[in-house]
Amino acid sequence: MTNVLSPSNSGRLGFLKSQQDVWLTRGGIVVLILGSFMFFKFLIDSQPSPIPAEFTIGRLSPQASADCQNCTHPRVVSTDPTSRLPESTFPNSYLPCKDYVKPGSSTHDLDVDKYFKVSVEDSELLHAAQDAATNPLPDGKPKIAFLFILRKEIPLEPLWERFFAGADNDSYSIYTHASWWVNQFPNSSVFHNRSISTKEVKRFDITLVDVVRRLLAFALLDTGRANMWFMLVSEACMPVRSFPYVYDYFMNSTTSFVESYSPLKRFKRWHTEPLFKLEQLHKGELWVSMHRRHAGMVVGDVTFYRKFKADCRDDCVLDEEYVQTLLHILDPKGIANRSVTYADWSNPKHGDSPLKHNVSHINLELFRKIQNRTENRDGQYMDSSDDLNHTMQTCIYNGRPSSPCFLFARKFSGEPADVEALVKLPKSILGY
């Protein structure tokens, strides 16, 4: 007997088949959406998370935590260039008065050696450096990492050699970046073999921000060195204190030193929102000194960097606004609104550069003035829209007003006669 489907049965089966197709299609869409979501979540989770302002690194010992109760009552700071500050109470703290502990932020493989041997993309370098910053400070005596941004050779090298001669090798690290080729430093130089891979640099350009971040990244990735402080300097800069004084000044400090003020309207002609409000834009000297914690924030940032790179135009000065705005927004209480590098901006016709000191300026009075300065009257405040009293701001060190402001000074001519005059200055003046 032949089976023949009736019209009613055939219609019913067709309806069921169409319903099945609909549900299969819907199920496929749901699976696709869930799969895309899980893949996107995997990509996000595999990236290092932003470092919040309250994040800290390394753990204070119980005794140090107890001592921290009194860290807001600082010791007296001597103005004697040959003196030392008292020994640091918190030799391995990230920022005193805080507890620092956090595991690595991602599973990124840290093959540290390769960053010093081969050229890598900045994104990979910064990613790895943020991972390094989120780990505890490496073993050993905490170091100051001196980050030299060079446009030429270092004419003041004899002074830096004298300065570092007053330090043990476990107290400092050196990293240099030249914007173009310079002669190699001799084997006997403290700068020998301390150069990172070079990229082109232009003033007031994002490339200068890139160099700052690259130098910070290399110093953070140098895990054989316990780099805790990071100091930006140029070839026209020199120390005006002894190394022991500088070391104690940094290691005892509860803040990073970043000049950051609200600039004039002409610097605010670009669109900052929705990332941040225009009144949050800040400006200051490029030559900052920062704790490891803040160095981690700078190399780990993506959002602010992209905003500045894309939209900072006209009178926006990238190298004087990016770091200053970033740290002002993320951790305003963690930075002192000043630089520890003296510069003379008193000439109203300065032409975007401070006074260049030559042999006619070099004498005892100049360096005593710099060393004894306890009010920050010399910063780049002609670009500030803050209250005028700001230009007479006392230098606060760990909550103590009228403290010595400066450890370094610029700008000094590199002409042979000018360098000779500086080299002849005795230890009783410079402290080294």
C-alpha positions in Angstrom: 0.0 0.0 0.0 1.4 3.3 -1.0 1.9 6.0 1.6 0.7 9.3 0.3 0.8 12.5 2.4 -2.5 14.3 2.6 -2.4 18.0 1.9 -3.1 18.7 5.6 -0.1 16.5 6.7 2.2 18.1 4.1 1.3 21.6 5.2 1.8 20.6 8.9 5.3 19.2 8.2 6.2 22.3 6.1 5.2 24.6 9.0 7.2 22.5 11.5 10.3 22.7 9.2 10.0 26.4 8.8 9.7 26.9 12.6 12.7 24.7 13.1 14.7 26.8 10.7 13.7 29.9 12.6 14.8 28.6 15.9 18.1 27.3 14.5 18.7 30.7 13.0 17.9 32.4 16.3 20.1 30.0 18.2 23.0 30.6 15.8 22.7 34.3 16.2 22.7 33.9 20.0 25.8 31.7 19.9 27.5 34.2 17.5 26.7 37.1 19.9 27.9 35.2 23.0 31.1 34.1 21.2 31.9 37.6 20.1 31.2 38.9 23.6 33.5 36.3 25.1 36.2 37.0 22.6 36.0 40.7 23.2 36.2 40.1 27.0 39.2 37.9 26.5 41.0 40.7 24.6 40.1 43.2 27.3 41.2 41.0 30.1 44.5 40.2 28.3 45.4 43.9 28.4 47.0 45.6 31.4 44.3 47.6 33.3 44.8 51.3 34.0 46.7 52.1 37.2 44.4 54.0 39.5 45.7 56.9 41.6 45.3 54.9 44.8 47.3 52.0 43.5 50.6 51.3 45.2 53.6 49.0 44.7 55.7 47.0 47.1 54.6 46.6 50.8 55.9 48.6 53.7 57.2 46.6 56.6 55.0 46.7 59.8 57.6 49.0 61.4 57.6 51.3 58.4 53.8 51.4 58.5 54.0 52.4 62.1 56.6 55.0 61.4 54.4 56.3 58.6 52.1 57.8 61.2 54.5 60.7 61.5 55.6 61.1 57.9 53.6 64.3 57.5 56.0 66.0 60.0 59.1 66.3 57.9 62.6 67.0 59.0 64.4 70.3 58.5 66.0 70.5 55.0 69.5 72.0 55.1 70.6 74.6 52.4 74.3 73.5 52.8 75.2 72.1 49.3 77.7 69.6 50.9 75.2 68.3 53.6 73.0 65.3 53.6 69.4 64.9 54.5 68.7 62.4 57.3 68.6 58.8 56.2 65.3 57.8 54.5 62.7 56.2 56.7 61.1 54.5 53.7 64.0 53.2 51.6 61.8 50.7 49.6 58.4 52.4 49.7 56.6 53.5 46.5 55.1 56.5 48.1 55.4 56.8 51.9 52.2 56.8 53.9 50.7 54.2 51.5 50.6 50.4 51.4 51.6 49.0 48.1 50.6 45.5 46.8 49.2 44.4 43.5 50.0 41.4 41.3 51.0 41.8 37.7 48.2 43.2 35.6 48.3 40.8 32.7 49.9 37.5 31.5 52.2 39.4 29.1 55.5 37.6 28.9 58.3 39.8 30.1 61.4 38.9 28.1 63.3 41.9 29.4 66.6 41.3 27.6 65.1 41.6 24.1 64.1 45.2 24.7 67.7 46.2 25.1 68.9 44.2 22.1 66.4 44.7 19.3 64.0 47.4 18.2 60.4 46.9 19.2 57.2 48.9 18.6 56.4 51.4 21.3 53.1 49.7 22.0 54.8 46.5 23.0 57.5 48.3 24.9 55.0 50.3 27.0 52.8 47.3 27.6 55.8 45.4 29.0 56.9 48.4 31.0 53.5 48.7 32.7 53.7 45.1 33.6 57.1 45.8 35.2 55.7 48.8 37.0 52.9 46.8 38.6 55.4 44.4 40.1 57.2 45.0 43.4 60.4 47.1 43.3 63.3 44.8 42.3 65.7 43.7 45.1 68.6 46.0 46.0 69.1 49.6 47.0 66.5 51.9 45.4 68.0 53.9 42.6 67.4 57.2 40.9 67.2 56.8 37.1 68.6 59.8 35.2 66.9 60.0 31.8 68.8 62.2 29.4 67.0 63.7 26.4 69.9 64.8 24.2 70.0 67.0 21.1 73.8 66.7 20.9 76.7 65.5 23.0 76.8 66.4 26.7 79.1 69.5 27.0 78.7 69.5 30.8 79.8 65.8 31.0 82.8 66.7 33.3 80.4 68.1 35.9 78.2 65.0 35.7 81.2 62.8 36.1 82.1 64.7 39.3 78.5 64.5 40.5 78.3 60.7 40.0 81.7 60.2 41.6 80.1 61.2 44.9 77.7 58.2 44.6 78.0 54.5 44.9 77.0 52.5 41.8 74.0 51.0 43.5 72.4 54.5 43.9 71.7 55.5 40.3 71.1 54.4 36.7 71.6 56.3 33.5 69.7 56.2 30.2 70.2 58.5 27.3 68.3 59.2 24.1 69.9 61.3 21.3 67.6 62.9 18.7 70.3 62.2 16.2 73.6 60.5 16.0 76.3 61.5 18.5 79.7 60.2 19.1 79.9 57.2 21.4 81.0 57.9 24.9 84.4 56.4 25.9 84.6 53.3 28.0 85.6 55.4 31.0 82.5 57.6 30.8 79.5 57.1 33.1 77.4 57.5 29.9 79.1 54.6 28.1 76.7 52.0 26.7 73.7 53.7 28.3 71.8 54.7 25.1 68.4 53.4 24.2 67.3 53.0 20.6 66.9 56.4 19.0 63.9 57.9 17.2 63.4 61.3 15.6 62.4 64.0 18.0 60.8 67.4 17.4 60.2 70.1 20.0 56.5 70.8 21.0 55.6 67.5 19.2 54.2 64.2 20.2 57.6 62.7 19.4 59.0 64.3 22.5 56.3 62.7 24.6 57.1 59.4 22.9 60.8 59.8 24.0 59.8 60.5 27.6 57.6 57.4 27.7 60.3 55.3 26.0 63.0 56.4 28.5 60.6 55.6 31.4 59.8 52.3 29.8 63.4 51.2 29.4 64.2 52.2 33.0 61.2 50.3 34.3 62.1 47.2 32.3 65.7 47.2 33.6 64.7 44.8 36.3 68.3 44.3 37.3 68.1 47.8 38.8 65.7 48.9 41.5 64.8 52.1 39.8 62.5 54.0 42.1 62.8 57.6 41.0 63.0 58.9 37.4 64.5 62.3 36.6 64.4 63.9 33.2 67.4 66.1 32.2 68.9 67.6 29.1 72.4 68.3 27.9 72.1 71.9 29.1 71.3 70.8 32.7 73.6 70.4 35.6 73.4 69.5 39.3 73.6 72.2 42.0 73.7 69.8 44.9 75.8 66.8 45.9 74.6 63.4 44.9 73.9 62.3 48.5 71.8 65.4 49.0 69.8 64.7 45.8 69.4 61.0 46.7 68.0 61.8 50.2 65.8 64.6 48.8 64.1 62.2 46.5 64.0 59.1 48.6 62.4 61.0 51.6 59.8 62.7 49.4 56.1 61.9 49.7 55.3 63.5 46.3 56.6 63.5 42.8 57.8 66.9 41.4 55.7 67.9 38.4 55.1 71.6 37.6 51.4 71.7 36.7 49.3 74.8 36.5 46.2 76.0 34.7 47.5 77.7 31.5 46.3 80.9 29.7 43.3 80.7 27.4 45.5 80.6 24.2 46.6 77.1 25.3 43.0 76.0 25.6 41.9 76.2 22.0 41.2 72.5 21.4 38.4 70.1 22.3 39.3 68.0 25.4 35.8 66.6 26.1 34.4 64.1 26.8 37.7 62.7 28.2 38.3 65.6 30.6 37.0 69.2 31.0 39.0 72.1 29.5 39.6 73.6 33.0 41.4 70.4 33.9 44.1 71.0 31.3 47.4 71.7 32.9 50.8 72.9 31.7 54.4 73.0 33.1 58.1 72.3 32.5 59.0 69.1 30.7 61.8 68.4 33.2 59.9 66.4 35.8 61.0 63.9 38.5 58.6 61.2 39.5 58.1 58.1 41.6 57.9 54.7 40.1 54.2 54.8 40.7 53.7 57.8 38.5 56.1 56.4 35.9 53.8 53.4 35.7 50.8 55.7 35.1 52.6 57.5 32.2 53.7 54.3 30.4 50.4 52.6 31.0 48.2 55.3 29.7 46.5 54.9 26.3 43.4 57.1 26.5 45.0 60.4 27.3 47.8 59.9 24.9 45.5 59.2 22.0 43.4 62.2 22.9 46.4 64.5 23.0 47.9 63.0 19.8 44.7 63.4 17.8 43.4 66.8 19.0 46.2 68.8 20.7 46.8 71.5 18.0 47.5 75.2 17.6 49.0 76.6 20.8 48.7 73.2 22.6 52.3 72.3 23.7 52.3 68.5 23.9 55.5 67.9 25.8 54.5 70.5 28.5 50.8 69.5 28.8 50.4 65.7 28.4 52.2 64.4 31.6 51.1 67.5 33.6 47.5 67.0 32.7 47.5 63.2 33.1 49.0 63.3 36.6 47.0 66.3 37.7 43.8 64.4 36.9 44.8 61.0 38.1 46.7 61.9 41.3 46.6 65.7 42.0 47.7 65.1 45.7 50.6 62.9 44.7 52.5 65.6 42.8 54.2 68.8 44.1 53.3 71.7 41.7 56.9 72.5 41.0 60.1 71.3 39.3 63.3 70.7 41.1 65.2 72.1 38.1 65.8 75.8 38.2 65.3 77.9 35.0 65.3 81.7 34.7 62.2 82.8 32.8 62.4 86.4 34.0 63.0 87.9 30.6 59.5 88.7 29.1 61.1 88.3 25.6 62.3 84.8 26.4 61.3 83.3 23.1 60.0 80.1 24.6 63.4 79.4 26.1 64.8 80.3 29.5 68.0 82.4 30.0 71.1 80.6 28.7 73.8 81.1 31.3 77.3 81.8 30.0 80.6 82.8 31.6 79.3 86.3 32.4 76.6 84.7 34.7 78.7 82.0 36.3 79.7 82.9 39.8 79.2 82.1 43.5 76.2 84.4 43.7 74.2 82.6 41.0 74.6 79.2 42.6 73.9 80.5 46.1 70.7 82.1 44.8 69.6 78.8 43.3 70.5 76.7 46.3 68.9 79.1 48.8 65.7 79.6 46.9 62.7 78.6 49.0 60.0 80.3 46.8 59.3 79.1 43.3 59.5 82.4 41.5 61.4 81.2 38.5 59.1 78.6 36.9 57.2 78.9 33.6 54.4 80.8 35.3 54.1 83.5 32.7 51.8 81.0 30.9 49.7 80.5 34.0 46.1 81.7 34.5 46.2 80.8 38.2 46.1 83.5 40.9 49.1 85.8 40.8 50.2 84.7 44.3 51.0 81.4 42.6 54.1 83.0 41.2 55.4 83.6 44.7 54.5 80.1 45.9 56.6 78.7 48.7 58.4 75.4 48.0 56.7 72.8 50.1 58.6 69.6 50.9 56.6 66.9 52.7 54.2 69.5 54.1 57.0 71.9 55.2 56.9 75.3 53.6 60.0 77.4 52.7 62.1 74.4 51.9 64.9 74.4 49.3 63.4 74.2 45.8 66.1 73.1 43.5 68.5 70.3 42.9 69.4 71.0 39.3 69.6 74.0 37.0 69.4 74.9 33.3 70.1 76.3 30.8 73.9 76.4 30.5 75.9 77.2 27.4 78.0 74.4 26.0 80.7 76.7 24.7 84.2 75.7 25.8 84.8 78.9 27.8 81.5 78.6 29.6 82.1 74.9 30.5 85.6 75.7 31.7 84.2 78.4 34.1 81.7 75.8 35.5 84.4 73.1 35.9 86.5 75.5 37.9 83.8 76.0 40.5 84.9 74.3 43.8 83.2 71.7 45.8 82.4 74.3 48.4 80.0 75.9 45.9 78.4 72.9 44.1 78.7 70.3 46.8 80.6 67.9 44.6 
